[in-house]
Amino acid sequence: MATLGISTNTRLLGLAIIKQGSLADYSIHLHKSSWSASKANKIVTSLEPCMRQYCIKSVVLSIPHVYHQTKEFQELIFRIREYFKAKNIPVCAETPEALYEFCPPGQKKTKKALMNALCLQFPQLVHSFKKEMRNKNKYYYKVFEAVAVAAINDRRN
C-alpha cells in the first residue's frame, strides 16, 4: 500500500510517495502561469502518472491555516479531493503543526529543523536539503511537507 503526500499552493506542487515505511519517490513541480481553470486541470492531471506507477491507496494533503488560504487555493484543493473521490481513494489533511512531530523534543520547531529531521529518516532527501539551503527563495520545502504528511499517515496505518 502506497501513500501519496501532497503539499501544494497555486504555484508549487510537492509530491512524495511512502511505501511500507520507505520513501519511494518525491518531486516538485512548478506551475508558473497565472491562475485559471486550465491551470487547475493541469495540476490535477499531473497527479495521474504517480497514481498509475505506485498504485496509491491513500492521499494526505498538507493544508495551511485558513487565513493563508486564498480562494484559488481552496478551489485547487476541492478539485484534488474530487479527483481522488472519483477514484475511491481516501483523502485526509494535516495541519502545519502536525509536521513538526518529526522534530526532536526540546528543539525549536522550525522549517529547517523539520527538514533536518526528515533527512535523518530519509537520507535521499539530503541533496534537496542542501539545494534548499543554497536557494535565496525557498523552493524545495513543499517536497519536505509532502514527505512529512505521507510519513505521518504511513505511521498511523
Backbone as CSV, one residue per row, in Angstrom:
resi,resn,N_x,N_y,N_z,CA_x,CA_y,CA_z,C_x,C_y,C_z
1,MET,0.842,-1.180,0.000,0.000,0.000,0.000,0.885,1.240,0.000
2,ALA,0.653,2.151,-0.931,1.434,3.376,-1.037,0.576,4.571,-0.634
3,THR,1.229,5.528,0.014,0.574,6.763,0.425,1.183,7.911,-0.350
4,LEU,0.326,8.755,-0.894,0.771,9.940,-1.620,0.599,11.149,-0.723
5,GLY,1.683,11.853,-0.481,1.644,13.104,0.263,1.700,14.256,-0.722
6,ILE,0.838,15.246,-0.529,0.785,16.398,-1.430,0.856,17.672,-0.603
7,SER,1.776,18.526,-0.987,1.850,19.868,-0.421,1.794,20.814,-1.606
8,THR,0.777,21.642,-1.631,0.604,22.479,-2.808,0.182,23.893,-2.447
9,ASN,0.396,24.748,-3.395,-0.244,26.052,-3.459,-0.576,26.223,-4.930
10,THR,-0.926,27.406,-5.365,-1.330,27.548,-6.768,-0.137,27.653,-7.704
11,ARG,1.077,27.576,-7.156,2.286,27.678,-7.968,3.184,26.442,-7.875
12,LEU,3.342,25.896,-6.683,4.222,24.753,-6.452,3.430,23.532,-6.009
13,LEU,3.888,22.370,-6.444,3.259,21.106,-6.067,4.367,20.160,-5.615
14,GLY,4.388,19.850,-4.335,5.342,18.881,-3.805,4.638,17.548,-3.641
15,LEU,5.278,16.480,-4.128,4.700,15.135,-4.058,5.684,14.189,-3.391
16,ALA,5.172,13.255,-2.610,6.002,12.216,-2.005,5.195,10.938,-1.912
17,ILE,5.841,9.829,-2.213,5.199,8.523,-2.107,5.944,7.706,-1.061
18,ILE,5.221,7.299,-0.023,5.775,6.449,1.028,5.137,5.077,0.853
19,LYS,6.000,4.076,0.755,5.527,2.703,0.582,6.232,1.827,1.615
20,GLN,5.468,1.230,2.501,5.984,0.344,3.550,7.093,1.018,4.356
21,GLY,6.868,2.268,4.736,7.821,2.987,5.574,9.016,3.579,4.859
22,SER,9.121,3.350,3.555,10.255,3.873,2.783,9.782,4.942,1.819
23,LEU,10.644,5.905,1.573,10.348,6.954,0.607,10.610,6.400,-0.785
24,ALA,9.547,6.105,-1.519,9.667,5.502,-2.844,9.999,6.534,-3.910
25,ASP,9.428,7.732,-3.785,9.658,8.769,-4.796,9.237,10.114,-4.218
26,TYR,9.798,11.172,-4.777,9.405,12.526,-4.408,9.751,13.464,-5.546
27,SER,9.009,14.554,-5.652,9.268,15.517,-6.720,8.616,16.848,-6.389
28,ILE,9.052,17.850,-7.129,8.470,19.187,-7.021,8.123,19.630,-8.433
29,HIS,6.964,20.234,-8.584,6.517,20.733,-9.882,6.195,22.214,-9.747
30,LEU,6.683,22.987,-10.684,6.437,24.425,-10.695,5.451,24.736,-11.808
31,HIS,4.396,25.455,-11.482,3.396,25.882,-12.464,3.377,27.410,-12.438
32,LYS,4.096,28.020,-13.390,4.326,29.463,-13.371,3.147,30.306,-13.846
33,SER,2.322,29.769,-14.680,1.259,30.576,-15.278,0.304,31.143,-14.234
34,SER,-0.420,32.173,-14.624,-1.384,32.768,-13.698,-2.556,31.797,-13.500
35,TRP,-3.307,32.015,-12.421,-4.365,31.096,-12.052,-5.482,31.089,-13.087
36,SER,-5.937,29.899,-13.422,-7.075,29.714,-14.323,-7.600,28.300,-14.121
37,ALA,-8.751,28.037,-14.689,-9.329,26.686,-14.604,-8.426,25.676,-15.303
38,SER,-7.814,26.079,-16.415,-6.934,25.147,-17.130,-5.674,24.839,-16.320
39,LYS,-5.193,25.820,-15.538,-4.040,25.561,-14.682,-4.422,24.552,-13.600
40,ALA,-5.598,24.696,-13.029,-6.070,23.735,-12.030,-6.150,22.337,-12.632
41,ASN,-6.683,22.239,-13.837,-6.751,20.938,-14.521,-5.361,20.360,-14.754
42,LYS,-4.437,21.210,-15.152,-3.065,20.773,-15.415,-2.422,20.224,-14.142
43,ILE,-2.638,20.904,-13.022,-2.082,20.452,-11.745,-2.690,19.107,-11.349
44,VAL,-3.988,18.992,-11.446,-4.657,17.749,-11.058,-4.255,16.595,-11.977
45,THR,-4.199,16.827,-13.266,-3.815,15.739,-14.184,-2.346,15.360,-14.041
46,SER,-1.521,16.243,-13.471,-0.113,15.896,-13.249,0.027,14.817,-12.170
47,LEU,-1.045,14.535,-11.446,-1.028,13.500,-10.410,-1.207,12.092,-10.993
48,GLU,-1.729,12.007,-12.196,-2.060,10.714,-12.809,-0.856,9.765,-12.949
49,PRO,0.328,10.224,-13.408,1.442,9.266,-13.550,1.832,8.563,-12.253
50,CYS,1.846,9.286,-11.142,2.214,8.602,-9.893,1.087,7.681,-9.427
51,MET,-0.143,8.000,-9.795,-1.261,7.111,-9.466,-1.077,5.768,-10.168
52,ARG,-0.727,5.823,-11.436,-0.544,4.596,-12.211,0.696,3.822,-11.761
53,GLN,1.790,4.533,-11.537,3.052,3.876,-11.241,3.094,3.242,-9.856
54,TYR,2.477,3.867,-8.857,2.639,3.413,-7.479,1.398,2.803,-6.854
55,CYS,0.293,2.735,-7.548,-0.929,2.135,-7.006,-1.255,2.747,-5.640
56,ILE,-1.545,4.023,-5.645,-1.808,4.800,-4.440,-3.108,4.329,-3.783
57,LYS,-3.038,4.105,-2.467,-4.207,3.654,-1.708,-4.772,4.731,-0.789
58,SER,-3.961,5.753,-0.474,-4.447,6.867,0.336,-3.649,8.126,0.003
59,VAL,-4.285,9.261,0.238,-3.686,10.562,-0.074,-3.787,11.446,1.159
60,VAL,-2.705,12.184,1.420,-2.689,13.111,2.541,-2.262,14.477,2.012
61,LEU,-3.047,15.491,2.364,-2.751,16.860,1.948,-2.177,17.649,3.109
62,SER,-1.180,18.456,2.822,-0.671,19.410,3.804,-1.456,20.697,3.580
63,ILE,-2.255,21.072,4.547,-3.154,22.212,4.416,-2.718,23.336,5.355
64,PRO,-2.464,24.525,4.808,-2.109,25.646,5.692,-3.326,26.129,6.475
65,HIS,-3.066,26.994,7.437,-4.157,27.581,8.211,-5.113,28.325,7.280
66,VAL,-6.361,28.421,7.675,-7.411,29.041,6.852,-7.033,30.453,6.425
67,TYR,-6.417,31.217,7.300,-6.083,32.600,6.951,-4.970,32.703,5.908
68,HIS,-4.325,31.583,5.573,-3.340,31.562,4.488,-3.911,30.984,3.193
69,GLN,-5.179,30.642,3.207,-5.793,30.011,2.040,-6.527,31.048,1.190
70,THR,-6.133,31.131,-0.061,-6.831,32.016,-0.992,-8.011,31.263,-1.596
71,LYS,-8.853,31.993,-2.266,-9.990,31.383,-2.961,-9.475,30.397,-4.015
72,GLU,-8.407,30.749,-4.708,-7.833,29.873,-5.737,-7.272,28.590,-5.120
73,PHE,-6.617,28.727,-3.973,-6.080,27.557,-3.286,-7.217,26.620,-2.878
74,GLN,-8.269,27.171,-2.320,-9.408,26.361,-1.899,-10.039,25.643,-3.095
75,GLU,-10.100,26.320,-4.234,-10.620,25.688,-5.454,-9.733,24.525,-5.875
76,LEU,-8.410,24.725,-5.822,-7.481,23.666,-6.194,-7.619,22.461,-5.275
77,ILE,-7.691,22.694,-3.987,-7.843,21.591,-3.022,-9.164,20.848,-3.262
78,PHE,-10.218,21.601,-3.540,-11.514,20.977,-3.847,-11.380,20.063,-5.065
79,ARG,-10.682,20.530,-6.102,-10.533,19.726,-7.322,-9.665,18.489,-7.080
80,ILE,-8.644,18.635,-6.258,-7.806,17.480,-5.925,-8.630,16.440,-5.171
81,ARG,-9.420,16.903,-4.191,-10.277,15.978,-3.434,-11.284,15.277,-4.361
82,GLU,-11.885,16.024,-5.270,-12.849,15.442,-6.211,-12.181,14.398,-7.110
83,TYR,-10.976,14.682,-7.548,-10.225,13.759,-8.404,-10.046,12.408,-7.706
84,PHE,-9.608,12.447,-6.451,-9.384,11.198,-5.732,-10.687,10.545,-5.294
85,LYS,-11.705,11.331,-5.017,-13.013,10.780,-4.666,-13.560,9.958,-5.832
86,ALA,-13.361,10.456,-7.053,-13.819,9.734,-8.249,-13.089,8.399,-8.404
87,LYS,-11.898,8.292,-7.852,-11.114,7.058,-7.929,-11.263,6.201,-6.669
88,ASN,-12.164,6.614,-5.753,-12.407,5.901,-4.491,-11.140,5.770,-3.643
89,ILE,-10.349,6.827,-3.615,-9.138,6.862,-2.802,-9.369,7.864,-1.678
90,PRO,-9.231,7.427,-0.432,-9.478,8.344,0.689,-8.441,9.463,0.752
91,VAL,-8.912,10.657,1.089,-8.050,11.836,1.216,-8.225,12.393,2.624
92,CYS,-7.121,12.632,3.297,-7.178,13.306,4.592,-6.219,14.491,4.546
93,ALA,-6.245,15.300,5.572,-5.421,16.507,5.603,-4.710,16.618,6.935
94,GLU,-3.543,17.245,6.906,-2.769,17.508,8.110,-2.489,18.998,8.198
95,THR,-2.460,19.498,9.413,-2.179,20.910,9.649,-0.666,21.130,9.734
96,PRO,-0.228,22.366,9.647,1.211,22.642,9.759,1.829,22.146,11.074
97,GLU,1.076,22.200,12.159,1.593,21.742,13.450,1.931,20.250,13.443
98,ALA,1.164,19.475,12.730,1.391,18.022,12.690,2.751,17.689,12.092
99,LEU,3.232,18.509,11.189,4.513,18.242,10.528,5.670,18.220,11.513
100,TYR,5.552,19.011,12.561,6.666,19.164,13.483,6.809,18.018,14.472
101,GLU,5.977,16.976,14.343,6.156,15.817,15.215,7.466,15.101,14.904
102,PHE,8.077,15.405,13.766,9.357,14.803,13.403,10.529,15.476,14.114
103,CYS,10.323,16.687,14.611,11.390,17.417,15.304,11.630,16.786,16.675
104,PRO,12.901,16.679,17.074,13.201,16.122,18.395,12.595,16.977,19.507
105,PRO,12.185,16.345,20.604,11.624,17.102,21.728,12.646,18.119,22.250
106,GLY,12.165,19.285,22.596,13.032,20.326,23.131,13.698,21.190,22.076
107,GLN,13.648,20.755,20.828,14.241,21.554,19.755,13.196,22.532,19.222
108,LYS,13.646,23.729,18.874,12.737,24.718,18.307,12.151,24.170,17.008
109,LYS,10.867,24.311,16.852,10.170,23.746,15.698,10.199,24.747,14.539
110,THR,11.174,24.573,13.666,11.348,25.439,12.504,11.320,24.590,11.244
111,LYS,11.207,25.247,10.112,11.230,24.521,8.845,12.563,23.799,8.663
112,LYS,13.647,24.464,9.030,14.972,23.844,8.897,15.089,22.619,9.798
113,ALA,14.585,22.705,11.016,14.621,21.560,11.937,13.804,20.398,11.380
114,LEU,12.654,20.707,10.783,11.832,19.659,10.169,12.586,18.992,9.028
115,MET,13.197,19.794,8.174,13.939,19.232,7.042,15.099,18.372,7.522
116,ASN,15.831,18.824,8.562,16.927,18.025,9.125,16.419,16.692,9.654
117,ALA,15.322,16.731,10.392,14.762,15.501,10.961,14.336,14.530,9.859
118,LEU,13.744,15.050,8.801,13.326,14.179,7.698,14.531,13.603,6.952
119,CYS,15.610,14.382,6.858,16.828,13.876,6.214,17.427,12.709,7.003
120,LEU,17.290,12.747,8.333,17.782,11.635,9.147,16.976,10.367,8.892
121,GLN,15.674,10.545,8.690,14.809,9.389,8.451,14.879,8.917,6.994
122,PHE,15.021,9.857,6.081,15.060,9.535,4.644,16.305,10.185,4.032
123,PRO,17.452,9.507,4.072,18.719,10.105,3.619,18.723,10.593,2.167
124,GLN,17.844,10.079,1.337,17.819,10.523,-0.061,17.380,11.980,-0.193
125,LEU,16.854,12.569,0.887,16.428,13.970,0.868,17.580,14.945,1.108
126,VAL,18.752,14.452,1.495,19.878,15.330,1.834,20.231,16.246,0.669
127,HIS,20.234,15.721,-0.533,20.567,16.539,-1.709,19.581,17.703,-1.855
128,SER,18.295,17.440,-1.715,17.279,18.505,-1.799,17.442,19.502,-0.652
129,PHE,17.816,19.009,0.527,18.025,19.892,1.669,19.180,20.856,1.393
130,LYS,20.267,20.337,0.864,21.426,21.189,0.553,21.072,22.225,-0.505
131,LYS,20.321,21.811,-1.508,19.895,22.765,-2.545,19.005,23.845,-1.946
132,GLU,18.115,23.453,-1.050,17.201,24.413,-0.430,17.969,25.433,0.407
133,MET,19.007,24.987,1.100,19.778,25.895,1.943,20.575,26.906,1.100
134,ARG,20.897,26.552,-0.134,21.612,27.475,-1.029,20.675,28.463,-1.710
135,ASN,19.391,28.102,-1.819,18.430,28.959,-2.524,18.083,30.195,-1.713
136,LYS,18.022,31.315,-2.395,17.557,32.545,-1.750,16.051,32.445,-1.504
137,ASN,15.319,32.047,-2.532,13.876,31.848,-2.429,13.617,30.359,-2.212
138,LYS,12.910,30.055,-1.167,12.675,28.657,-0.815,11.771,27.987,-1.851
139,TYR,12.198,26.822,-2.282,11.553,26.123,-3.377,11.225,24.685,-2.994
140,TYR,12.160,23.986,-2.371,12.009,22.557,-2.102,11.235,22.237,-0.830
141,TYR,10.895,23.234,-0.037,10.208,22.953,1.221,8.900,22.193,0.993
142,LYS,8.234,22.442,-0.112,6.982,21.731,-0.416,7.210,20.220,-0.480
143,VAL,8.369,19.790,-0.968,8.691,18.363,-1.011,8.775,17.814,0.412
144,PHE,9.435,18.555,1.288,9.575,18.102,2.669,8.220,18.035,3.373
145,GLU,7.350,19.001,3.097,5.997,18.940,3.661,5.264,17.696,3.167
146,ALA,5.388,17.415,1.874,4.717,16.244,1.295,5.242,14.952,1.910
147,VAL,6.553,14.865,2.092,7.142,13.677,2.726,6.624,13.536,4.149
148,ALA,6.589,14.636,4.877,6.140,14.590,6.274,4.702,14.098,6.389
149,VAL,3.788,14.652,5.586,2.390,14.232,5.723,2.197,12.783,5.287
150,ALA,2.932,12.358,4.253,2.824,10.959,3.820,3.374,10.032,4.898
151,ALA,4.484,10.411,5.519,5.082,9.588,6.576,4.186,9.524,7.806
152,ILE,3.541,10.641,8.145,2.606,10.655,9.274,1.485,9.651,9.029
153,ASN,0.907,9.696,7.845,-0.182,8.780,7.506,0.306,7.331,7.481
154,ASP,1.501,7.118,6.953,2.049,5.762,6.884,2.269,5.198,8.291
155,ARG,2.712,6.028,9.210,2.916,5.590,10.602,1.596,5.175,11.250
156,ARG,0.551,5.911,10.947,-0.747,5.649,11.577,-1.420,4.394,11.035
157,ASN,-1.073,4.004,9.829,-1.734,2.846,9.207,-0.924,1.587,9.289
